[in-house]
Amino acid sequence: MPQCCCFICVSEAEIGIIENCSKFEGTAQPGLKFVPIPCVQVLAESVSLRVQQISVSTETKTLDNVTVTVRVAVQYRVISDKVEDAFYKLTNPQHQIKSYVDDVVRSTLPKMKLDEAYAAKAQVAKDVKEQLDAIMHDFGYEIKAALVTDLEPDAKVKASMNEINAAQRMREAAQEKAEGDKILAVRSAEADAEAKYLSGTGVARQRQAIVDGLRDSINDFSTTIPGTTASDVMNMMMTVQYLDMLKDIGNNPANQAVFLPTSNGSQSSEIRQGILEANAKVQMIRR
């Protein structure tokens, strides 16, 4: 309500609007102001210079036809030297700001896909601030900042995005596991091949050592006992090995009776026949 008195008082961080017979006369700075002619100059209103904020929620579509709700927080203030324009040109500045934010958002996001819109939130906020600041400056307002606080698609779209993300991560995990299994299989095969190679090398060296030992034994025996042939030495050594083999089999508690045919000569046949007869007598005694 207009005040009619000799003094007017304006609060800190505000600018008073002085009217003379309902016509703008000027502004009053914070503090106490003397009015020389009462009932002529009055304090019509005080305009705040504080930074204010309005939250605007806009629904629009992206380039891939996804409906999203964009929430923009706009921080604005009255320009101190344009208080007259801010007071007289706009009745409801918040409504005006909301309309311009809706226009900017609905002209920017439809050019982007949903993923691009998420990545371009800063760019959207920048476009809102620049365009809004250029428009509201003529009305005496300065746009301090415009922040895209939220960009929320439809609930079904969010669920689908989460499922896609989860499926992608599972696929990557499966690929990593398969790659790990492949590496383990390759290393296992290489280790097995190396083991077989070393085993074969060991057997070959063992057989070579046996052959070298037999050769040296035959040469020594032939030299020590004149008239002995290599065939005689080999038969004797085979007989010794044959007896060692029978000894090992006999010491095995799991064996009851073992028949081993041989063609090592008459001496071997006699040994074999003697063992069989002895075994038969043992069986008769047990009965």
Steps between C-alpha positions, in 0.01 A plus 500: 500500500632849420631686801434876549730663754797734539749214520535168318719209601654243263649173629852379426549317167187667361428797274192717566270607215397867546185617325368853465125502447520134384780579254851365539716767659818310582658246732598512864811330634492300825451709812286798611389754235331835559200592283462881484143512369279240671220338310681564170802263506430159642687169534305280262703180548839361594684279252740242642851480359565156651572201278184291469445151363219338310475129416349417160384150402464441125379188321631440150615227257844407381607416146435128562143576621563455871289718726713666767437747780769766531532702819687830471588729792531865391668755726423864417505850647381852419759724333545797735502766226198348323262480794234697311489243217493209746210654695282636221563272201425162660216411730623147572869448412500138623228406252691675222823317588318166506357560153840580352665200670231271356562647156878455515485145637238388247704641214831346616432146625298376198824531301677247725461133580448399862862401563619823338259702715649349816850590382394851389336620822765770538443614142123517556553708815733731308247551218224573752710760680621677185161523331313581818751764604475675163119510523458590868763774486252721315258456792759601758601153617839330502529120479776397738491125427291228343552144623351179361439323830327191363423325173262214562349276229189288539520223762478225235782660303716517814432132569593412141821702525593319820433163337710594197781613726479181707497281186801686361695452822408129509617462141829670581540278807435188289756614243758562769431158655528328162827680432629391840397138438671513161823624653486230769433230238790618282736513795385158620558353153844660482587364845375151404702507178809611688451225758461234229806631322707483816361156581587374153846649527548325835387161363725539199797580721416206728490260208822642362664449839375139511636432153833659590517292818420176317762574239765567763400186693522280191840639409633452855361145528637396161841638591511334844379154388660394170276317256181661624284644228271800519201266459598308813529819702163625378327174593647514847397861552148431376472212743607721789246763401237232467566378856491858630164545334360182659629616837317831470177327399527254785548778753170658396231381750225545240639224276401134564626320190663640188587304184757661274582324172852555377732404215831600656646153458516169687630651820207740522256219426646288779468792746144556399416130528659480844301797627172348373572162662591665829182705493292188430653316797425796727139492390475122569647543846248773582214272399 
